[in-house]
Amino acid sequence: MKILVGISGGVDSAVAAYLLKQQGHEVIGATMSIWGKNGVQKKIQEKMNKLKTKSSHGACYGPDEKEDIEAGKKICEQIGVPYHVFDCAEQYEEIVLENFKKEYLQGRTPNPCIWCNSLIKFDVLPKIAKLNGIDFDKFATGHYAKVIEEDGRFYLKRGANLKKDQSYFLYRLTQEQLKNIILPLGEYTKEEIREIAKNAGIPVHDKPDSQDFYEGDYNELLEVEDKQGNIVDKSGKILGTHNGIWNYTVGQRKGLGVSSTEALYVIELRKDTNEVVVGFKDETMKDELIATKLNWIAFDKLNNNLKCMAKIRSTQDLTPVEIVQIDNENIKVHFENMQKSIAIGQSIVFYDKDTVLGGGIIDA
């Protein structure tokens, strides 16, 4: 087949392209450029130039993107495949960054990587490539997950190496997207991928993994001025002040600026009253949530209540839940065990063993 591979400049996508080439496919490398040259990006670059600082480049979104593009070029030269760079900055800013800003300013905690995967990496990038005359049969990335087809339906499954599994970040992919993608790393461990890259002479075999979508101060992206408010306990007692609820996330313990005989955690962010609510560890625990903006993969829609497994953060172990349907747009999820720091705006993803059933955005 003729396969377009999304090249990030890291070892995973490099080995994905290499493995597909070794299997006899015609491979084309493509990198999406998402760091714009206007507005907030220009301000961040000017600030860094003034301070003479340089990003350590532990993120996929940042001013050092050109280094990843250069790495992508060298990777494709080494493997012996053509390489293209496509400008997706405008779409990334409109879709991912605007959602990121809106959510944070509402006191929610978004996951931009999930939106980027479903709406940019697996959608905008291959579409722009085709608009630019690149013909291909499938689109591939270096994600640690698997796609299988059974009776005309496409299923997303966890990667063989559960510590590295990235299926959580792909739960919003549609049947049409799953039909047209290949995930070559689903059966490998990270250590095996690095060894393959080293033996193949791929120059990024020891490059560190990206740790977050942006490694700078989130306030740089939000472009907001301080908005002072109160830090309170659940009874409303004022314990301190803050300079913006967007500086906090549910579950945060450090950097609260409030003294207490026992550790305090952020348990709620109230946009309407501009309050950060804190409490003790036991007050962070809940056994249910409401989820919305649902996307089902294993079936078209939920027809009945369902018992399955779930996780509310990518690094969490699967935990038993029961899904209760409220309507076609919303569900209530009951946990068998109490959960710590359920953050509104994050995603809950449901599993049947290793199969991703679907998921949604935590709304309450």
Backbone torsions as a table, in degrees:
resi	resn	phi	psi	omega
1	MET	NA	164.7	173.4
2	LYS	-100.4	116.6	-170.5
3	ILE	-122.7	127.1	172.7
4	LEU	-89.0	126.9	-178.5
5	VAL	-113.6	125.8	175.7
6	GLY	-72.7	114.3	-177.0
7	ILE	-101.1	119.5	-178.7
8	SER	-94.9	-15.2	-173.5
9	GLY	98.3	-2.1	178.8
10	GLY	-103.4	178.2	-174.2
11	VAL	-71.0	-34.7	-174.7
12	ASP	-64.2	-52.3	-179.4
13	SER	-67.1	-31.6	178.0
14	ALA	-63.1	-45.5	-179.6
15	VAL	-71.1	-33.5	175.6
16	ALA	-57.2	-46.8	178.8
17	ALA	-65.0	-42.2	-179.1
18	TYR	-62.2	-46.5	-178.7
19	LEU	-62.7	-42.6	179.6
20	LEU	-65.3	-37.4	176.5
21	LYS	-65.0	-41.8	179.5
22	GLN	-64.2	-28.4	179.5
23	GLN	-79.6	-2.2	176.5
24	GLY	97.6	4.6	179.6
25	HIS	-78.9	156.0	171.8
26	GLU	-86.6	114.4	-171.6
27	VAL	-109.1	139.2	175.3
28	ILE	-127.4	128.0	178.7
29	GLY	-91.1	142.7	179.5
30	ALA	-145.8	132.2	176.3
31	THR	-114.9	136.6	175.7
32	MET	-94.1	125.4	176.0
33	SER	-88.6	117.5	-175.3
34	ILE	-117.8	-7.1	179.4
35	TRP	-87.8	106.0	-177.3
36	GLY	-72.3	178.0	-177.4
37	LYS	-121.5	16.6	179.7
38	ASN	-127.7	171.0	171.4
39	GLY	55.7	-128.3	-173.1
40	VAL	-62.1	-36.0	-178.8
41	GLN	-63.7	-39.7	179.5
42	LYS	-65.7	-40.1	179.4
43	LYS	-64.0	-41.7	179.9
44	ILE	-64.6	-42.2	179.8
45	GLN	-64.6	-41.6	178.8
46	GLU	-63.9	-39.5	178.2
47	LYS	-63.2	-44.6	179.7
48	MET	-65.0	-39.9	178.7
49	ASN	-64.6	-40.1	-179.5
50	LYS	-65.9	-41.5	-179.2
51	LEU	-84.2	-5.6	-177.9
52	LYS	55.8	41.7	178.1
53	THR	-106.2	163.0	-179.0
54	LYS	-137.1	137.0	177.9
55	SER	-63.2	140.7	175.7
56	SER	-80.7	-3.6	173.6
57	HIS	57.0	58.3	174.7
58	GLY	-104.8	19.1	-176.5
59	ALA	-138.9	163.6	-178.6
60	CYS	-87.9	-15.9	-178.4
61	TYR	-119.6	117.4	-178.9
62	GLY	175.1	172.1	-175.6
63	PRO	-69.1	-12.9	179.0
64	ASP	-91.0	19.1	-179.5
65	GLU	-54.3	-33.3	-178.2
66	LYS	-60.1	-27.9	177.7
67	GLU	-69.4	-37.3	176.7
68	ASP	-67.1	-38.6	178.7
69	ILE	-64.9	-41.3	177.1
70	GLU	-64.3	-39.9	177.3
71	ALA	-64.3	-41.6	178.8
72	GLY	-60.9	-39.7	178.6
73	LYS	-62.6	-44.2	-179.7
74	LYS	-67.3	-38.8	178.4
75	ILE	-59.6	-48.8	-177.0
76	CYS	-68.0	-33.8	174.8
77	GLU	-63.8	-43.1	-179.6
78	GLN	-63.8	-43.0	-178.5
79	ILE	-75.6	-27.6	-179.7
80	GLY	88.8	43.7	178.6
81	VAL	-130.8	153.4	177.6
82	PRO	-67.3	156.5	-175.2
83	TYR	-137.0	137.1	179.7
84	HIS	-134.0	150.4	174.0
85	VAL	-119.4	128.3	-178.9
86	PHE	-119.0	132.6	-177.9
87	ASP	-78.7	109.6	178.1
88	CYS	-116.4	16.0	-173.6
89	ALA	-62.2	-42.2	-177.8
90	GLU	-63.8	-45.1	179.7
91	GLN	-67.2	-38.2	179.5
92	TYR	-63.0	-42.9	-179.4
93	GLU	-67.5	-42.3	-178.1
94	GLU	-68.6	-37.5	-173.3
95	ILE	-95.4	-53.2	-173.1
96	VAL	-84.7	-52.1	-176.0
97	LEU	-67.5	-39.4	179.9
98	GLU	-64.8	-39.4	176.1
99	ASN	-65.5	-41.1	178.1
100	PHE	-58.7	-48.4	-179.9
101	LYS	-63.6	-49.3	-177.3
102	LYS	-58.5	-45.5	-177.8
103	GLU	-65.3	-47.8	-179.3
104	TYR	-62.1	-40.5	-178.9
105	LEU	-71.7	-15.9	175.5
106	GLN	-90.3	1.6	-178.4
107	GLY	81.9	19.2	179.0
108	ARG	-104.7	169.1	-177.7
109	THR	-122.4	93.0	-176.0
110	PRO	-77.9	166.0	173.2
111	ASN	-121.6	92.0	-174.5
112	PRO	-62.7	-26.8	-179.2
113	CYS	-63.8	-36.2	179.5
114	ILE	-65.6	-43.8	178.8
115	TRP	-67.5	-38.1	-179.9
116	CYS	-62.9	-44.0	-178.5
117	ASN	-60.8	-51.6	-173.3
118	SER	-75.7	-33.1	-172.1
119	LEU	-106.1	-19.2	-179.4
120	ILE	-115.8	-64.1	-172.5
121	LYS	-62.5	-43.6	-177.4
122	PHE	-98.9	7.7	-178.7
123	ASP	-131.3	-68.0	-176.4
124	VAL	-63.8	-46.4	-176.2
125	LEU	-58.5	-55.5	179.6
126	PRO	-63.9	-32.6	178.3
127	LYS	-66.6	-43.7	178.9
128	ILE	-64.9	-37.9	178.3
129	ALA	-60.0	-44.3	179.5
130	LYS	-67.0	-37.2	177.6
131	LEU	-64.1	-24.4	179.5
132	ASN	-94.5	16.3	172.9
133	GLY	85.5	11.3	178.1
134	ILE	-88.1	117.0	-179.2
135	ASP	-96.8	131.2	178.8
136	PHE	-155.9	159.5	-177.9
137	ASP	-93.5	-37.8	-176.7
138	LYS	-138.6	158.2	175.9
139	PHE	-115.3	133.9	-176.6
140	ALA	-128.0	151.9	175.2
141	THR	-137.5	177.0	179.8
142	GLY	-98.1	29.0	177.9
143	HIS	-73.3	146.1	176.6
144	TYR	-90.7	85.3	178.4
145	ALA	-163.6	173.7	-177.5
146	LYS	-132.7	148.1	173.2
147	VAL	-122.3	127.9	175.8
148	ILE	-128.0	157.6	179.5
149	GLU	-119.0	130.6	177.2
150	GLU	-136.6	119.6	177.4
151	ASP	53.7	40.3	175.7
152	GLY	84.7	-3.3	177.4
153	ARG	-108.6	142.8	-178.6
154	PHE	-104.3	132.0	-176.2
155	TYR	-117.3	141.7	175.5
156	LEU	-100.8	129.4	-178.9
157	LYS	-125.4	156.8	178.5
158	ARG	-65.2	150.7	176.2
159	GLY	-68.2	156.0	-178.6
160	ALA	-60.7	-36.0	176.8
161	ASN	-89.4	96.9	-172.4
162	LEU	-64.8	-25.7	178.7
163	LYS	-68.9	-25.1	-178.2
164	LYS	-107.3	-5.7	-176.5
165	ASP	-48.5	133.5	-178.2
166	GLN	-119.5	17.7	-179.1
167	SER	-61.9	-29.7	178.3
168	TYR	-54.8	-38.8	-176.0
169	PHE	-80.4	-6.0	-175.7
170	LEU	-113.6	8.4	-171.4
171	TYR	-67.1	-14.2	-179.4
172	ARG	-91.6	4.0	177.6
173	LEU	-67.8	145.0	-178.5
174	THR	-93.3	170.1	176.4
175	GLN	-59.4	-40.2	-179.6
176	GLU	-64.7	-39.6	178.1
177	GLN	-68.5	-46.3	-179.4
178	LEU	-61.5	-34.1	179.3
179	LYS	-61.9	-29.1	-171.5
180	ASN	-110.2	15.9	-178.9
181	ILE	-121.7	158.5	174.0
182	ILE	-129.0	135.3	177.5
183	LEU	-121.3	89.7	-171.3
184	PRO	-70.0	-15.5	-173.6
185	LEU	-95.3	5.2	-173.5
186	GLY	-58.7	-26.2	-177.3
187	GLU	-100.3	4.6	-173.8
188	TYR	-109.3	158.6	169.3
189	THR	-95.1	163.5	178.6
190	LYS	-62.1	-39.1	-179.1
191	GLU	-62.8	-39.8	178.7
192	GLU	-65.8	-38.4	179.5
193	ILE	-65.3	-43.3	178.7
194	ARG	-64.1	-37.5	179.5
195	GLU	-67.1	-41.3	176.7
196	ILE	-60.5	-45.3	-179.2
197	ALA	-62.7	-41.9	-179.4
198	LYS	-64.0	-46.0	-179.1
199	ASN	-66.5	-27.9	-179.7
200	ALA	-86.3	-4.1	-179.8
201	GLY	75.2	22.0	178.9
202	ILE	-75.4	123.0	-168.9
203	PRO	-64.2	-16.1	-177.1
204	VAL	-103.8	24.4	-175.0
205	HIS	-60.9	-25.4	-179.4
206	ASP	-114.9	16.5	179.9
207	LYS	-69.1	131.5	179.6
208	PRO	-62.3	152.3	177.7
209	ASP	-72.4	150.5	170.6
210	SER	-67.7	140.1	-175.6
211	GLN	-103.4	-23.4	-177.2
212	ASP	-155.3	170.6	-179.3
213	PHE	-76.6	-26.8	177.7
214	TYR	-147.8	129.2	-173.5
215	GLU	-96.1	-4.4	179.1
216	GLY	-87.2	-166.4	177.1
217	ASP	-75.0	123.6	-179.5
218	TYR	-57.4	-26.9	178.9
219	ASN	-60.9	-25.9	177.6
220	GLU	-64.2	-34.0	-179.9
221	LEU	-84.6	-31.1	-176.8
222	LEU	-74.9	-26.7	178.1
223	GLU	52.7	52.5	179.2
224	VAL	-126.2	155.2	175.6
225	GLU	-91.8	159.5	179.8
226	ASP	-55.6	141.8	175.7
227	LYS	-134.6	95.2	-172.7
228	GLN	-68.2	139.9	176.9
229	GLY	-150.9	-172.8	-175.4
230	ASN	-102.1	146.6	167.4
231	ILE	-98.8	122.0	-173.5
232	VAL	-129.3	163.1	170.8
233	ASP	-92.1	-179.3	-174.6
234	LYS	-64.1	-23.4	178.8
235	SER	-83.4	-7.3	-179.7
236	GLY	97.5	0.3	179.4
237	LYS	-67.3	130.4	-178.7
238	ILE	-78.2	124.4	-179.2
239	LEU	-110.7	-17.5	-178.6
240	GLY	177.5	-167.2	179.7
241	THR	-130.4	161.0	177.2
242	HIS	-135.2	170.1	-178.9
243	ASN	-111.9	18.3	179.6
244	GLY	148.9	126.6	-176.8
245	ILE	-65.1	-21.5	-179.2
246	TRP	-69.5	-10.3	177.7
247	ASN	-82.7	-0.2	-174.0
248	TYR	-127.4	154.9	174.0
249	THR	-132.0	149.3	178.5
250	VAL	-60.7	131.9	-177.5
251	GLY	97.2	-11.8	-179.4
252	GLN	-63.3	135.9	179.5
253	ARG	-116.4	-39.2	-176.4
254	LYS	-87.3	153.1	174.1
255	GLY	73.7	23.8	-179.6
256	LEU	-80.6	-23.5	-179.4
257	GLY	70.5	24.2	179.7
258	VAL	-126.7	128.0	-179.8
259	SER	-87.9	145.9	-179.7
260	SER	-160.6	154.5	178.7
261	THR	-72.7	-18.4	179.7
262	GLU	-133.7	147.5	-177.4
263	ALA	-55.4	134.9	177.8
264	LEU	-107.7	148.0	179.4
265	TYR	-128.4	150.1	171.6
266	VAL	-72.0	125.0	-179.8
267	ILE	-114.9	-14.3	179.3
268	GLU	-163.4	147.0	174.7
269	LEU	-120.3	117.0	-175.7
270	ARG	-105.5	102.9	-178.8
271	LYS	-65.5	-43.2	-174.0
272	ASP	-60.6	-36.9	-179.4
273	THR	-106.1	1.0	-179.9
274	ASN	55.5	46.9	-178.3
275	GLU	-119.1	142.5	169.9
276	VAL	-103.0	117.8	-177.6
277	VAL	-97.4	128.5	-179.7
278	VAL	-120.1	158.3	178.9
279	GLY	-161.8	177.3	179.6
280	PHE	-79.3	170.9	-172.5
281	LYS	-53.7	-42.5	-177.9
282	ASP	-65.5	-22.1	179.9
283	GLU	-81.7	-6.7	176.9
284	THR	-87.2	-7.1	-172.1
285	MET	-90.4	135.8	176.3
286	LYS	-141.5	157.4	178.7
287	ASP	-121.1	15.4	175.8
288	GLU	-158.0	161.6	177.1
289	LEU	-154.6	166.5	172.9
290	ILE	-111.0	134.0	177.5
291	ALA	-122.7	147.1	-179.1
292	THR	-137.3	-175.0	-177.7
293	LYS	48.2	56.1	-173.4
294	LEU	-76.6	146.4	172.0
295	ASN	-136.4	115.1	179.9
296	TRP	-101.1	136.7	179.8
297	ILE	-107.3	-46.3	-173.8
298	ALA	-74.5	-17.3	177.1
299	PHE	-153.5	165.6	-175.4
300	ASP	-73.1	-39.6	179.3
301	LYS	-156.7	160.8	179.0
302	LEU	-85.8	121.4	-178.2
303	ASN	-101.7	-23.9	-178.6
304	ASN	-141.5	166.6	172.4
305	ASN	-58.1	149.6	-172.5
306	LEU	-142.0	131.5	172.4
307	LYS	-98.2	130.9	-178.2
308	CYS	-158.9	-161.1	176.3
309	MET	-114.3	158.4	-178.4
310	ALA	-155.8	166.5	171.1
311	LYS	-144.3	145.6	-179.0
312	ILE	-106.1	2.1	172.0
313	ARG	-152.7	153.3	-170.1
314	SER	-62.5	-32.5	-175.0
315	THR	-89.0	-1.5	-176.5
316	GLN	-79.7	148.0	171.8
317	ASP	-72.5	154.0	177.3
318	LEU	-65.1	141.6	-178.8
319	THR	-132.2	145.8	-177.6
320	PRO	-68.9	138.8	178.8
321	VAL	-142.2	164.0	167.3
322	GLU	-123.4	127.2	178.3
323	ILE	-94.2	125.1	177.3
324	VAL	-113.5	121.4	-177.5
325	GLN	-75.8	127.4	174.5
326	ILE	-90.4	-52.1	173.9
327	ASP	-158.6	-169.0	-177.5
328	ASN	-68.3	-17.0	-175.7
329	GLU	-105.6	-17.0	-172.0
330	ASN	-138.8	147.6	175.4
331	ILE	-134.5	155.1	170.2
332	LYS	-107.6	136.3	-178.8
333	VAL	-116.9	122.8	176.0
334	HIS	-102.5	128.2	179.2
335	PHE	-94.6	140.9	176.1
336	GLU	-69.8	-31.8	178.7
337	ASN	-120.3	147.9	178.6
338	MET	-60.6	140.3	-179.2
339	GLN	-113.1	140.0	-178.6
340	LYS	-92.8	132.4	169.4
341	SER	54.4	63.3	174.1
342	ILE	-75.5	116.9	-173.3
343	ALA	-99.5	121.8	176.1
344	ILE	-64.4	132.1	-177.7
345	GLY	105.4	-23.7	175.2
346	GLN	-77.7	177.1	-177.2
347	SER	-109.0	145.8	167.0
348	ILE	-111.3	131.4	-177.1
349	VAL	-121.1	135.4	-174.2
350	PHE	-107.0	144.3	-176.0
351	TYR	-134.3	147.0	164.9
352	ASP	-116.9	101.6	-170.5
353	LYS	56.8	-115.8	-178.0
354	ASP	-97.9	2.3	-177.9
355	THR	-93.5	130.3	176.0
356	VAL	-78.6	118.9	177.5
357	LEU	-79.5	-37.0	-177.4
358	GLY	152.8	-159.4	-178.9
359	GLY	-179.7	-174.3	179.8
360	GLY	-163.8	178.5	-179.7
361	ILE	-94.2	129.6	179.9
362	ILE	-68.4	125.6	-173.6
363	ASP	-117.7	-15.4	178.4
364	ALA	-166.8	NA	NA
